[in-house]
Amino acid sequence: MVKKITRIKNFGIFSDFKWRDDIPEFSTYNLIYGWNYSGKTTLSRIFQSFELQRMHPDFSIALFEVQTDDNQKYTNADLSAFKQIRVFNSDFIKANLKWHIEDNEIDPIFILGEENIKLQNQLDKAKSLLEQQISETNKITQEIINAEGKIKKLLSQKAGFIKENLQWPDYEKRNLERTIAEMGEKHAAFSLVPDELRKYIADDRASNIFDTISVPSLPVLEFLSLCNETKAILNQKIVAKVIPEVEADPRLSIWIKEGKDLHKNLDKCQFCGNKIGSDLLQKYENHFSKEYDNLMGCIASLENKISRHKEAVNGFPNILPDKARFYQEFQTIYSAHVEALQIAIGAYSSQIEKLSFSLKRKQEKPFSSIPFLVDMPDIPSIKANYKSIQEIAGSHNIKSTEFDNVKKKARKALETHYAAGFIKEVDYYAVHNALRDLYLHQGESQQKSLEFEKTIGEIEPQISDFAKGVEKINEVLFRFFGQKH
């Protein structure tokens, strides 16, 4: 089942949407509502693209990505991933129910009255203009993509040239972009004469100069607070009319809990077809109380918090500076402290894992207190080794201080020199301004589309149609949904 749409780009009103952490994930039944033209139909078109296994013709360059409940991700390049999706939206109606259009497959619904005919003409004109405007927006969007692709390619090539010729292994396109932004339109003043260029290259390549090192901050070690939260949950006892056989079997408990929710307002069992007694449902309601649901929610929330903390702490050694960046005399002791830190973090992580295990036991036995069997990790060892790593980096940086200003000045002069040359070579600001104008035109075109959609939304409710196609519509709905409605 799809649980979220992680990204939508260049798809109708969604220019660059990303799923935020505060947006609830999809469940079995979902209601999406909003103002007209807020993107509801556009969302349905994403799922319709999977159903039809092709992109919507109006949004052929769109990008989107969905994530399923097993954390698999599928994009607009994986349109054959889902076989059971069915979408009933305005596109379906247009394709299957040809309203007031000649040469349709079902009898048309007549439009009566002079005013209705006038409105229909206005509606047809607005739809035609909307189609033209969408086509114009897509054309502009494609021009933006081409222009951005061209300038990105040129920036990457120049950054690669700087990286190779100046032997800067960490130099990337983003560095060049930042330098250009800082220089502004006075870039010509940064060009070097040949003698200056040779001098700065020599200063930059001086073999006895090492860059200063910045040690990333150690994540806050939240073990004590996580322990307190876990203890509080493990000691919590739910007050409910417990059904012993359900409490004793976690798998049965999950099965009944889901079945109870599925059978709300039903009088027959969807599994066996027998009549469901109200006393049986009430019995399960008393077992799975609101307090029970609150406890499960608290457990899930804390498990997520523990998982994020564990990931941050476990990944910390991986972002520490490489030992090769230190002067030779510091490398051995630095490696020893990094190794000791990794061991201490591994022991810390093992105790964090015990917290997660305890919470899983509580999920299985929500009506009982669960013993807290977690040991205190050696947090002082983590902090001590981290402090030693900082001190080693400090000593390294002190040694580099006398060389640092020379190297910094040389690097800055070389970087701005080559950036100034690039700006002149590709007429960068002219290209940048043209791209800015394209974005403005895209926004104006999208705004016009919204205005046409608004006009269409205002006209359609005013047109009075007699429902002469009801039976044939019902036939279509029956074929689509497989049951009478």
Secondary structure as GFF3:
##gff-version 3
##sequence-region A 1 485
A	DSSP	beta_strand	2	11	.	.	.	ID=ss1
A	DSSP	beta_strand	14	18	.	.	.	ID=ss2
A	DSSP	alpha_helix	40	52	.	.	.	ID=ss3
A	DSSP	three_ten_helix	57	59	.	.	.	ID=ss4
A	DSSP	beta_strand	63	68	.	.	.	ID=ss5
A	DSSP	beta_strand	73	75	.	.	.	ID=ss6
A	DSSP	alpha_helix	90	96	.	.	.	ID=ss7
A	DSSP	alpha_helix	114	165	.	.	.	ID=ss8
A	DSSP	alpha_helix	173	183	.	.	.	ID=ss9
A	DSSP	three_ten_helix	187	190	.	.	.	ID=ss10
A	DSSP	alpha_helix	194	204	.	.	.	ID=ss11
A	DSSP	alpha_helix	223	234	.	.	.	ID=ss12
A	DSSP	alpha_helix	244	248	.	.	.	ID=ss13
A	DSSP	alpha_helix	250	262	.	.	.	ID=ss14
A	DSSP	alpha_helix	278	287	.	.	.	ID=ss15
A	DSSP	alpha_helix	290	315	.	.	.	ID=ss16
A	DSSP	three_ten_helix	316	319	.	.	.	ID=ss17
A	DSSP	three_ten_helix	323	325	.	.	.	ID=ss18
A	DSSP	alpha_helix	328	364	.	.	.	ID=ss19
A	DSSP	alpha_helix	379	426	.	.	.	ID=ss20
A	DSSP	alpha_helix	428	459	.	.	.	ID=ss21
A	DSSP	three_ten_helix	460	462	.	.	.	ID=ss22
A	DSSP	alpha_helix	470	481	.	.	.	ID=ss23
###
